[in-house]
Amino acid sequence: MDKKAITADRARLMGAEEAELKQELIDLARKIYWEFSLNSLVRIDIRNDANGELYVLEANPKPDLKRPAENVTSLVALGLAEYGMSYNDLILSLLADRLDYLLTQHGDIIPHIVELLH
């Protein structure tokens, strides 16, 4: 098990030459999201074999959402700028998604949320 901190110099974003693999990973992530009826972000650990076939090792419901710092980064946050997002945008969108889910699927929780806000 790798116990070193995840730093920006230990990771890299996929380049244009890897567009096909990147799209395959995006498609796999979408498939997992929809087939398991997920309503939140998850971290997917994937490996490939000698033939390049992808295998999902784990889908973790607790993604790495640490705020990137000088000596530590977050794989979830590493490529956000590529999509015009910041770390704060990610956190706010996750909060908005969770609130939407709670309000549409569990409307009876609204009084409790209002109570917490006061």
PLY file of the C-alpha trace (Angstrom):
ply
format ascii 1.0
element vertex 118
property float x
property float y
property float z
element edge 117
property int vertex1
property int vertex2
end_header
0.00 0.00 0.00
1.31 3.41 -0.98
1.36 5.61 2.13
2.89 8.70 0.53
0.71 11.79 0.26
-0.91 12.38 -3.11
0.86 15.39 -4.56
0.45 17.14 -7.90
3.91 15.90 -8.95
2.82 12.26 -8.33
-0.22 12.59 -10.61
-0.83 13.89 -14.09
-3.84 14.78 -16.17
-4.45 12.77 -19.30
-3.38 14.51 -22.49
-4.96 14.72 -25.93
-3.03 11.60 -27.00
-5.01 9.65 -24.40
-8.44 10.93 -25.48
-9.76 7.43 -26.23
-8.77 6.07 -22.81
-10.11 9.19 -21.11
-13.47 8.73 -22.84
-13.50 5.05 -21.86
-12.97 6.05 -18.21
-15.72 8.69 -18.43
-18.10 6.14 -19.95
-17.25 3.62 -17.23
-17.85 6.21 -14.49
-21.23 7.13 -16.02
-22.21 3.47 -16.30
-21.38 2.86 -12.63
-23.22 6.02 -11.58
-26.42 5.17 -13.45
-26.46 1.37 -13.00
-26.08 1.66 -9.23
-28.52 4.61 -9.02
-25.94 6.68 -7.20
-26.87 10.16 -6.06
-23.48 11.30 -4.89
-19.88 11.44 -5.99
-17.86 8.27 -5.45
-14.20 7.43 -5.99
-13.66 4.55 -8.40
-10.41 2.59 -8.16
-9.58 1.11 -11.56
-6.69 -1.00 -12.84
-5.92 -2.40 -16.24
-4.42 -5.73 -17.23
-1.59 -6.35 -19.70
-4.08 -6.11 -22.57
-5.39 -2.71 -21.45
-8.71 -4.13 -20.22
-10.09 -2.00 -17.36
-11.25 -3.54 -14.09
-13.07 -1.80 -11.26
-11.50 -2.72 -7.93
-13.67 -0.57 -5.72
-16.28 2.18 -5.76
-15.79 4.15 -2.56
-18.67 6.34 -1.35
-16.18 8.63 0.41
-14.22 10.38 -2.32
-11.05 12.29 -1.57
-12.39 15.82 -1.13
-9.42 17.34 0.69
-8.70 20.93 -0.23
-5.55 20.96 -2.38
-2.57 22.51 -0.57
1.10 23.10 -1.35
2.24 19.60 -0.39
-0.99 17.59 -0.83
-3.60 17.47 -3.55
-6.84 15.67 -4.18
-7.25 13.44 -7.21
-10.89 14.52 -7.31
-9.90 18.20 -7.44
-6.78 17.84 -9.60
-8.48 18.22 -12.99
-11.29 20.62 -12.11
-9.76 23.62 -13.91
-9.99 21.64 -17.16
-13.78 21.87 -16.76
-13.83 25.49 -15.59
-14.38 24.56 -11.95
-12.62 25.38 -8.70
-12.50 23.35 -5.51
-15.20 25.60 -4.03
-17.38 25.01 -7.12
-17.05 21.25 -6.52
-18.05 21.49 -2.85
-20.97 23.84 -3.58
-22.24 21.62 -6.40
-22.09 18.56 -4.13
-23.98 20.48 -1.44
-26.59 21.62 -3.96
-27.00 18.07 -5.30
-27.42 16.66 -1.78
-29.96 19.35 -0.83
-31.90 18.72 -4.04
-31.97 15.00 -3.25
-33.08 15.56 0.34
-35.79 18.05 -0.61
-37.20 15.98 -3.48
-36.90 12.53 -1.92
-37.28 13.32 1.77
-39.46 16.43 2.00
-40.34 15.59 5.59
-36.80 16.58 6.60
-37.34 20.27 5.71
-38.39 21.30 9.26
-35.24 19.66 10.64
-33.03 21.50 8.11
-34.71 24.82 8.97
-34.15 24.09 12.66
-30.46 23.42 12.03
-30.09 26.67 10.12
-31.47 28.67 13.04
0 1
1 2
2 3
3 4
4 5
5 6
6 7
7 8
8 9
9 10
10 11
11 12
12 13
13 14
14 15
15 16
16 17
17 18
18 19
19 20
20 21
21 22
22 23
23 24
24 25
25 26
26 27
27 28
28 29
29 30
30 31
31 32
32 33
33 34
34 35
35 36
36 37
37 38
38 39
39 40
40 41
41 42
42 43
43 44
44 45
45 46
46 47
47 48
48 49
49 50
50 51
51 52
52 53
53 54
54 55
55 56
56 57
57 58
58 59
59 60
60 61
61 62
62 63
63 64
64 65
65 66
66 67
67 68
68 69
69 70
70 71
71 72
72 73
73 74
74 75
75 76
76 77
77 78
78 79
79 80
80 81
81 82
82 83
83 84
84 85
85 86
86 87
87 88
88 89
89 90
90 91
91 92
92 93
93 94
94 95
95 96
96 97
97 98
98 99
99 100
100 101
101 102
102 103
103 104
104 105
105 106
106 107
107 108
108 109
109 110
110 111
111 112
112 113
113 114
114 115
115 116
116 117
